[in-house]
Amino acid sequence: MKISRVFDVLVFFMAVLTFSMPFVTFAQQNSIVVEAMGDAETDANKDVNKPLWFGTGCLISGLVFLPLPGWYSCLLPPAGLAGTYFYQPNPPAGRFIGKSAEYVDAYISTYKSKRGSVQAQWASAGCLSTGVITGVAIFAVGVGIGIGAVAALEE
């Protein structure tokens, strides 16, 4: 009886050890993926040339003034801003030396997504700021013309 009980306890512990091993492996893989995602987001923020993408957004907003038939010129800025998101270059290969395949896969997918997002944010900021500046300039010219017309009528 006593031997059977010890045997049962040992079998139970062996079963627990056997079936808990995959969970430990998954936990290690998840920590690798989390580390890769954090590194990729940091590197993507560093690698984006923010003034370049802000300037790109400023130029994209000027596409509204292209002389296209109908209202097609109004479609160019949204298409340009979408293009800034979908341009997602690969990260430098030197960052993957000595890294596992899971790390590389998670890093590349996160890097591309974050980089496209940051590029689109800066291009959108440039596009909006140029739109505001253009609106204020048009308003100022209109006010100036109105003041000039009133002055001409008073003479």
C-alpha positions as a Python dict, from the first residue, in 0.01 Angstrom:
ca = {
    (1, 'M'): (0, 0, 0),
    (2, 'K'): (269, 242, 98),
    (3, 'I'): (471, 181, -220),
    (4, 'S'): (164, 232, -436),
    (5, 'R'): (96, 566, -273),
    (6, 'V'): (454, 689, -323),
    (7, 'F'): (437, 569, -682),
    (8, 'D'): (112, 760, -740),
    (9, 'V'): (263, 1078, -599),
    (10, 'L'): (573, 1044, -817),
    (11, 'V'): (363, 978, -1128),
    (12, 'F'): (154, 1286, -1049),
    (13, 'F'): (465, 1507, -1015),
    (14, 'M'): (612, 1367, -1337),
    (15, 'A'): (286, 1443, -1519),
    (16, 'V'): (283, 1798, -1382),
    (17, 'L'): (643, 1854, -1489),
    (18, 'T'): (581, 1706, -1834),
    (19, 'F'): (271, 1908, -1908),
    (20, 'S'): (399, 2235, -1760),
    (21, 'M'): (707, 2246, -1984),
    (22, 'P'): (525, 2383, -2295),
    (23, 'F'): (392, 2673, -2089),
    (24, 'V'): (745, 2768, -1986),
    (25, 'T'): (851, 2756, -2351),
    (26, 'F'): (560, 2978, -2455),
    (27, 'A'): (644, 3223, -2178),
    (28, 'Q'): (1002, 3246, -2306),
    (29, 'Q'): (880, 3301, -2663),
    (30, 'N'): (639, 3570, -2547),
    (31, 'S'): (917, 3753, -2367),
    (32, 'I'): (1125, 3741, -2685),
    (33, 'V'): (834, 3880, -2887),
    (34, 'V'): (769, 4157, -2633),
    (35, 'E'): (1138, 4250, -2634),
    (36, 'A'): (1142, 4256, -3015),
    (37, 'M'): (831, 4473, -3030),
    (38, 'G'): (975, 4723, -2783),
    (39, 'D'): (1305, 4741, -2970),
    (40, 'A'): (1126, 4781, -3303),
    (41, 'E'): (906, 5066, -3182),
    (42, 'T'): (1204, 5250, -3035),
    (43, 'D'): (1412, 5204, -3351),
    (44, 'A'): (1124, 5303, -3580),
    (45, 'N'): (1077, 5629, -3389),
    (46, 'K'): (1451, 5696, -3414),
    (47, 'D'): (1482, 5606, -3783),
    (48, 'V'): (1199, 5823, -3918),
    (49, 'N'): (1321, 6156, -4055),
    (50, 'K'): (1043, 6366, -3903),
    (51, 'P'): (1122, 6699, -4078),
    (52, 'L'): (1126, 6518, -4413),
    (53, 'W'): (782, 6367, -4357),
    (54, 'F'): (645, 6698, -4224),
    (55, 'G'): (769, 6866, -4543),
    (56, 'T'): (619, 6587, -4749),
    (57, 'G'): (285, 6656, -4585),
    (58, 'C'): (322, 7026, -4664),
    (59, 'L'): (381, 6944, -5030),
    (60, 'I'): (98, 6690, -5039),
    (61, 'S'): (-153, 6954, -4930),
    (62, 'G'): (-52, 7162, -5232),
    (63, 'L'): (-177, 6888, -5463),
    (64, 'V'): (-528, 7031, -5419),
    (65, 'F'): (-432, 7318, -5648),
    (66, 'L'): (-337, 7097, -5944),
    (67, 'P'): (-558, 7173, -6243),
    (68, 'L'): (-736, 6840, -6288),
    (69, 'P'): (-1084, 6798, -6435),
    (70, 'G'): (-1368, 6800, -6188),
    (71, 'W'): (-1292, 6735, -5825),
    (72, 'Y'): (-1012, 6483, -5883),
    (73, 'S'): (-748, 6715, -5739),
    (74, 'C'): (-924, 6685, -5402),
    (75, 'L'): (-848, 6312, -5403),
    (76, 'L'): (-471, 6359, -5432),
    (77, 'P'): (-389, 6465, -5072),
    (78, 'P'): (-568, 6166, -4912),
    (79, 'A'): (-400, 5934, -5161),
    (80, 'G'): (-64, 6093, -5083),
    (81, 'L'): (-117, 6057, -4708),
    (82, 'A'): (-212, 5692, -4754),
    (83, 'G'): (107, 5647, -4951),
    (84, 'T'): (312, 5780, -4660),
    (85, 'Y'): (172, 5500, -4444),
    (86, 'F'): (221, 5224, -4698),
    (87, 'Y'): (584, 5315, -4765),
    (88, 'Q'): (744, 5093, -4502),
    (89, 'P'): (1113, 5021, -4567),
    (90, 'N'): (1285, 4719, -4415),
    (91, 'P'): (1501, 4774, -4108),
    (92, 'P'): (1879, 4740, -4143),
    (93, 'A'): (1983, 4373, -4141),
    (94, 'G'): (2265, 4439, -3895),
    (95, 'R'): (2014, 4460, -3611),
    (96, 'F'): (1935, 4089, -3638),
    (97, 'I'): (2280, 3942, -3585),
    (98, 'G'): (2255, 3672, -3318),
    (99, 'K'): (1877, 3700, -3283),
    (100, 'S'): (1624, 3417, -3304),
    (101, 'A'): (1375, 3373, -3587),
    (102, 'E'): (1082, 3468, -3359),
    (103, 'Y'): (1261, 3789, -3262),
    (104, 'V'): (1331, 3880, -3626),
    (105, 'D'): (971, 3813, -3737),
    (106, 'A'): (819, 4015, -3454),
    (107, 'Y'): (1073, 4295, -3499),
    (108, 'I'): (1018, 4333, -3874),
    (109, 'S'): (639, 4336, -3856),
    (110, 'T'): (631, 4581, -3565),
    (111, 'Y'): (902, 4802, -3716),
    (112, 'K'): (722, 4837, -4049),
    (113, 'S'): (387, 4907, -3888),
    (114, 'K'): (522, 5162, -3641),
    (115, 'R'): (739, 5333, -3900),
    (116, 'G'): (445, 5372, -4138),
    (117, 'S'): (233, 5508, -3856),
    (118, 'V'): (492, 5768, -3751),
    (119, 'Q'): (549, 5874, -4112),
    (120, 'A'): (175, 5916, -4167),
    (121, 'Q'): (139, 6117, -3845),
    (122, 'W'): (412, 6363, -3942),
    (123, 'A'): (287, 6392, -4301),
    (124, 'S'): (-66, 6457, -4171),
    (125, 'A'): (66, 6726, -3938),
    (126, 'G'): (243, 6893, -4231),
    (127, 'C'): (-65, 6869, -4450),
    (128, 'L'): (-290, 7019, -4182),
    (129, 'S'): (-50, 7298, -4095),
    (130, 'T'): (-16, 7398, -4460),
    (131, 'G'): (-394, 7391, -4493),
    (132, 'V'): (-431, 7622, -4194),
    (133, 'I'): (-159, 7858, -4317),
    (134, 'T'): (-314, 7867, -4665),
    (135, 'G'): (-658, 7936, -4518),
    (136, 'V'): (-527, 8220, -4302),
    (137, 'A'): (-339, 8367, -4600),
    (138, 'I'): (-649, 8354, -4822),
    (139, 'F'): (-853, 8515, -4544),
    (140, 'A'): (-592, 8789, -4497),
    (141, 'V'): (-584, 8862, -4871),
    (142, 'G'): (-964, 8875, -4874),
    (143, 'V'): (-969, 9117, -4582),
    (144, 'G'): (-701, 9328, -4750),
    (145, 'I'): (-901, 9342, -5073),
    (146, 'G'): (-1213, 9432, -4875),
    (147, 'I'): (-1034, 9712, -4691),
    (148, 'G'): (-893, 9841, -5020),
    (149, 'A'): (-1239, 9837, -5179),
    (150, 'V'): (-1391, 10027, -4886),
    (151, 'A'): (-1110, 10284, -4899),
    (152, 'A'): (-1162, 10328, -5274),
    (153, 'L'): (-1535, 10384, -5225),
    (154, 'E'): (-1479, 10646, -4956),
    (155, 'E'): (-1264, 10860, -5184),
}
